């Protein structure tokens, strides 16, 4: 089998991935929202990756990876996840006729774990954190001979994810700033690869939870860092940076925003108020980040990546109690 772990990450590979992804997915919408644009005094567009079949951008990478695994004769795949990556692997494996096992931390988002089971994948609950769940994967991988699909250090995932940003460039010829969530890092790495090649003047900004800041600290210090991992937002819930995406985002990002847990909830509330979408914490965080950067973004054309919508009912209820970011809009 070819060495998929060392597959190149490049604009040419992302372009090659586009046809594979299009066989399964329609392009997601890029919508300009008047209310957000007035609130921020900028042209605000939202890229709705939450409209994909799994409710997240990650399915793009899953499709690209599974197409290569199928050609290589692999019969099964295993991974660890807080939810969305596991759902992507479970769904794309089913589409390609491969077995799948997903290890998740105990007490993970029940909406995500239920969806993984419904895809026919084996769900294994182990450990209390993302990293503890990862420790179980090695054992199962050796027992079953499955391919280990790492949630971040997997070039084919990043190339597949990059197809979303090709769609942004197709729809919006000129843009100033792109804001993306950063957890394990595949989305940020993909955005950097596409925009640095096709829109080199665009500023790329990442957003992460202040209570799970491993990627931010790694970017700041230019080395892999471990940090506390206490956020409710599963898309941000990683306690370390991962090597493959880190090597891309450590010098590829222009700025980085940290959000408190309250600010993440505010983002969920604002996503519903302005876009009528029930986004999850990481998926709505780009709106909260843009609000935090509103003075810097004034007058610019800005794309916000709404990366996912798989929030738990409890998170939606909590967000509904918060005031939206509309106070400034009343002026």
C-alpha positions as CSV (number, residue, x, y, z in Angstrom):
1,X,0.0,0.0,0.0
2,X,1.3,3.5,-0.8
3,X,2.5,5.6,2.1
4,X,-0.7,7.7,2.7
5,X,0.7,9.3,5.9
6,X,3.3,11.1,3.8
7,X,1.1,12.1,0.9
8,X,1.8,15.7,-0.2
9,X,-0.5,18.5,0.9
10,X,-0.7,21.0,-1.9
11,X,-3.0,23.0,-4.0
12,X,-2.6,20.6,-6.9
13,X,-3.7,17.7,-4.6
14,X,-6.6,19.7,-3.4
15,X,-7.7,20.4,-6.9
16,X,-7.4,16.7,-7.7
17,X,-9.5,15.9,-4.7
18,X,-12.3,18.1,-5.9
19,X,-13.7,15.6,-8.4
20,X,-13.8,12.8,-5.8
21,X,-15.7,15.0,-3.3
22,X,-18.1,16.3,-5.9
23,X,-19.2,12.8,-6.7
24,X,-20.7,12.7,-3.2
25,X,-21.3,16.3,-2.1
26,X,-22.9,19.4,-3.7
27,X,-21.0,22.7,-3.0
28,X,-22.1,24.3,0.2
29,X,-23.5,27.8,0.1
30,X,-21.5,31.0,0.7
31,X,-24.1,33.6,1.8
32,X,-23.7,37.3,2.5
33,X,-25.8,38.2,5.6
34,X,-27.0,41.8,5.7
35,X,-27.5,41.8,9.5
36,X,-24.0,40.6,10.2
37,X,-22.6,43.0,7.7
38,X,-24.3,45.9,9.3
39,X,-23.4,44.7,12.8
40,X,-19.7,44.6,11.8
41,X,-19.7,47.4,9.2
42,X,-18.1,44.9,6.8
43,X,-19.2,42.5,4.0
44,X,-19.7,39.3,5.9
45,X,-20.1,36.0,4.1
46,X,-20.7,32.6,5.9
47,X,-19.5,29.4,4.3
48,X,-22.1,26.8,5.4
49,X,-20.1,23.6,5.9
50,X,-22.8,22.8,8.4
51,X,-25.0,22.0,5.5
52,X,-23.0,18.9,4.5
53,X,-24.7,15.5,5.0
54,X,-22.9,14.9,8.3
55,X,-23.3,18.5,9.4
56,X,-19.6,19.3,9.3
57,X,-16.7,20.1,6.9
58,X,-14.9,16.9,7.9
59,X,-16.8,14.6,5.5
60,X,-14.8,16.1,2.6
61,X,-11.6,14.7,4.0
62,X,-13.3,11.4,4.8
63,X,-14.3,10.9,1.2
64,X,-10.9,11.7,-0.1
65,X,-9.2,9.3,2.3
66,X,-11.7,6.4,1.8
67,X,-11.3,6.6,-2.0
68,X,-7.6,6.0,-1.5
69,X,-8.1,3.2,1.1
70,X,-10.6,1.4,-1.2
71,X,-8.1,1.4,-4.1
72,X,-5.4,0.1,-1.7
73,X,-7.4,-2.9,-0.7
74,X,-8.0,-1.9,3.0
75,X,-11.0,-3.5,4.5
76,X,-11.5,-1.3,7.6
77,X,-10.5,1.9,9.3
78,X,-10.3,3.0,12.9
79,X,-9.9,6.5,14.5
80,X,-10.5,8.5,17.7
81,X,-12.6,11.6,17.8
82,X,-14.7,13.9,20.0
83,X,-17.5,13.4,17.4
84,X,-17.4,15.1,14.0
85,X,-14.3,13.4,12.7
86,X,-15.6,10.1,13.9
87,X,-18.9,10.8,12.1
88,X,-17.1,11.7,8.9
89,X,-15.0,8.5,9.0
90,X,-18.1,6.3,9.9
91,X,-20.2,7.9,7.1
92,X,-17.5,7.9,4.3
93,X,-16.4,4.3,5.2
94,X,-20.0,3.2,4.8
95,X,-20.3,4.9,1.4
96,X,-17.1,3.0,0.3
97,X,-18.1,-0.3,1.8
98,X,-15.4,-0.3,4.5
99,X,-15.7,-1.4,8.2
100,X,-15.2,1.4,10.7
101,X,-14.5,1.7,14.4
102,X,-14.5,5.0,16.3
103,X,-13.1,5.5,19.8
104,X,-14.6,8.5,21.6
105,X,-14.1,9.9,25.1
106,X,-16.6,8.9,27.7
107,X,-19.5,11.3,28.1
108,X,-19.1,12.6,24.5
109,X,-21.8,14.6,22.8
110,X,-24.7,12.2,22.5
111,X,-25.9,13.7,19.3
112,X,-22.6,12.9,17.6
113,X,-22.2,9.4,19.1
114,X,-25.7,8.4,18.2
115,X,-25.1,9.5,14.6
116,X,-21.9,7.5,14.5
117,X,-23.7,4.4,15.6
118,X,-26.5,5.0,13.0
119,X,-23.9,4.8,10.3
120,X,-23.1,1.3,11.3
121,X,-19.7,2.0,12.8
122,X,-18.5,0.3,16.0
123,X,-18.4,2.9,18.8
124,X,-15.9,2.4,21.6
125,X,-16.1,4.8,24.6
126,X,-12.8,5.1,26.5
127,X,-11.0,7.7,28.5
128,X,-12.1,11.1,29.6
129,X,-10.3,13.2,27.0
130,X,-9.5,13.3,23.3
131,X,-5.9,12.1,24.0
132,X,-6.9,9.3,26.4
133,X,-9.3,8.0,23.7
134,X,-6.4,8.0,21.3
135,X,-4.4,5.5,23.5
136,X,-7.0,2.8,22.9
137,X,-6.8,3.1,19.1
138,X,-3.3,1.6,18.8
139,X,-4.4,-1.6,20.6
140,X,-7.5,-2.1,18.4
141,X,-5.6,-1.2,15.2
142,X,-3.1,-4.0,15.9
143,X,-5.8,-6.5,16.7
144,X,-7.8,-6.0,13.6
145,X,-5.4,-4.8,11.0
146,X,-7.4,-1.6,10.2
147,X,-6.0,1.6,8.8
148,X,-5.5,4.2,11.5
149,X,-7.1,7.4,10.3
150,X,-5.6,10.1,12.6
151,X,-7.9,13.1,13.0
152,X,-5.2,15.6,12.2
153,X,-2.0,14.0,11.0
154,X,-3.6,12.7,7.8
155,X,-2.6,14.5,4.6
156,X,-5.5,13.1,2.6
157,X,-8.0,14.5,5.1
158,X,-6.5,17.9,4.7
159,X,-6.5,17.8,0.9
160,X,-10.2,16.8,1.0
161,X,-11.1,19.5,3.4
162,X,-9.4,22.0,1.1
163,X,-12.1,21.6,-1.5
164,X,-14.4,23.8,0.6
165,X,-12.1,26.7,0.2
166,X,-11.8,26.1,-3.5
167,X,-15.6,26.7,-3.5
168,X,-15.1,30.0,-1.6
169,X,-12.6,31.2,-4.3
170,X,-15.0,30.1,-7.0
171,X,-17.9,32.2,-5.5
172,X,-16.0,35.2,-4.2
173,X,-13.1,36.5,-6.4
174,X,-11.9,39.2,-3.9
175,X,-11.8,38.8,-0.2
176,X,-9.8,40.3,2.6
177,X,-10.1,38.0,5.6
178,X,-11.0,34.4,6.3
179,X,-11.8,33.2,9.9
180,X,-11.6,29.5,10.6
181,X,-12.0,27.4,13.8
182,X,-8.9,25.5,14.9
183,X,-9.1,22.4,17.0
184,X,-6.9,19.6,15.7
185,X,-6.0,21.8,12.8
186,X,-7.0,20.2,9.5
187,X,-9.4,23.0,8.5
188,X,-6.9,25.8,9.2
189,X,-4.1,23.9,7.3
190,X,-6.4,23.4,4.3
191,X,-7.5,27.1,4.3
192,X,-3.8,28.2,4.4
193,X,-2.9,25.8,1.5
194,X,-5.7,27.1,-0.7
195,X,-5.6,30.8,0.0
196,X,-1.9,31.2,0.0
197,X,-1.9,29.7,-3.5
198,X,-5.0,31.4,-4.9
199,X,-5.6,34.5,-2.8
200,X,-2.2,35.3,-1.3
201,X,-3.2,38.7,0.0
202,X,-6.1,37.3,2.1
203,X,-5.5,37.4,5.9
204,X,-6.2,34.0,7.6
205,X,-7.3,34.2,11.2
206,X,-7.9,31.2,13.5
207,X,-10.2,31.0,16.5
208,X,-10.0,28.6,19.5
209,X,-11.4,28.2,23.0
210,X,-9.5,30.0,25.7
211,X,-9.9,27.0,27.9
212,X,-8.4,24.6,25.4
213,X,-5.6,26.7,23.9
214,X,-3.0,24.2,22.8
215,X,-3.0,25.2,19.1
216,X,-2.8,28.9,20.1
217,X,0.1,28.4,22.4
218,X,1.9,26.3,19.8
219,X,1.4,29.0,17.1
220,X,2.6,31.6,19.5
221,X,5.7,29.7,20.6
222,X,6.4,28.0,17.2
223,X,6.6,24.6,18.8
224,X,4.2,21.7,19.7
225,X,2.6,22.5,23.0
226,X,0.2,20.7,25.4
227,X,-2.4,22.7,27.3
228,X,-5.5,22.3,29.4
229,X,-8.6,20.9,27.6
230,X,-11.7,22.1,29.4
231,X,-14.0,23.6,26.8
232,X,-17.6,22.4,26.2
233,X,-17.1,22.9,22.4
234,X,-16.1,19.5,21.1
235,X,-14.5,20.9,17.9
236,X,-12.0,22.8,20.1
237,X,-11.4,20.0,22.7
238,X,-7.8,19.0,22.0
239,X,-5.1,19.1,24.6
240,X,-2.1,19.4,22.2
241,X,-1.2,20.6,18.7
242,X,-0.7,18.0,16.0
243,X,2.4,17.9,13.9
244,X,1.1,17.8,10.3
245,X,-1.3,20.8,10.5
246,X,1.0,22.6,12.9
247,X,3.8,22.7,10.3
248,X,1.4,24.5,8.0
249,X,-0.4,26.9,10.4
250,X,2.6,27.8,12.6
251,X,3.8,30.3,10.0
252,X,0.7,30.4,7.8
253,X,-1.8,32.2,10.1
254,X,-1.9,36.0,10.3
255,X,-3.8,36.2,13.6
256,X,-5.3,34.1,16.3
257,X,-8.4,34.8,18.5
258,X,-9.2,33.1,21.8
259,X,-12.8,33.0,23.0
260,X,-14.1,32.4,26.5
261,X,-16.8,29.8,27.0
262,X,-19.4,32.6,27.3
263,X,-18.2,34.1,24.0
264,X,-18.6,30.7,22.3
265,X,-22.1,30.5,23.6
266,X,-22.7,34.0,22.3
267,X,-21.5,32.8,18.9
268,X,-24.1,30.0,18.9
269,X,-26.8,32.5,19.8
270,X,-25.7,35.0,17.1
271,X,-25.6,32.2,14.5
272,X,-29.2,31.4,15.1
273,X,-30.2,35.1,15.3
274,X,-28.5,36.3,12.1
275,X,-28.3,33.1,9.9
276,X,-31.1,30.9,11.3
277,X,-28.7,28.1,11.7
278,X,-28.2,26.0,14.9
279,X,-24.4,25.8,14.8
280,X,-22.2,24.0,17.3
281,X,-19.7,25.9,19.4
282,X,-16.7,25.7,17.1
283,X,-18.9,26.2,14.1
284,X,-20.4,29.5,15.4
285,X,-17.1,30.7,17.0
286,X,-16.1,32.5,13.8
287,X,-19.0,34.9,14.3
288,X,-18.0,35.6,17.9
289,X,-14.4,36.1,16.7
290,X,-15.4,38.5,14.0
291,X,-17.4,40.5,16.6
292,X,-14.3,40.6,18.8
293,X,-12.2,41.8,15.8
294,X,-14.9,44.2,14.5
295,X,-12.8,47.3,14.5
296,X,-10.0,45.6,12.5
297,X,-12.6,44.1,10.0
298,X,-14.5,47.3,9.4
299,X,-15.0,47.9,5.6
300,X,-13.5,44.5,4.6
301,X,-14.8,41.5,2.8
302,X,-14.8,38.7,5.3
303,X,-15.6,34.9,5.1
304,X,-16.6,33.1,8.2
305,X,-16.3,29.3,8.2
306,X,-19.4,27.7,9.8
307,X,-17.7,24.4,10.2
308,X,-20.4,22.3,11.9
309,X,-23.9,22.1,13.4
310,X,-23.7,19.0,15.7
311,X,-24.4,20.8,19.0
312,X,-26.0,18.8,21.9
313,X,-29.5,19.8,22.9
314,X,-28.1,21.1,26.2
315,X,-25.7,23.4,24.4
316,X,-28.5,24.9,22.3
317,X,-30.7,25.4,25.4
318,X,-27.8,27.2,27.2
319,X,-27.1,29.4,24.1
320,X,-30.7,30.3,23.8
321,X,-30.5,31.9,27.3
322,X,-27.7,34.3,26.2
323,X,-28.2,37.7,24.7
324,X,-27.2,37.8,21.0
325,X,-24.5,40.0,19.7
326,X,-27.2,42.4,18.4
327,X,-27.0,45.2,20.8
328,X,-24.6,47.2,18.6
329,X,-26.9,46.4,15.6
330,X,-29.7,48.5,17.3
331,X,-27.8,51.7,17.0
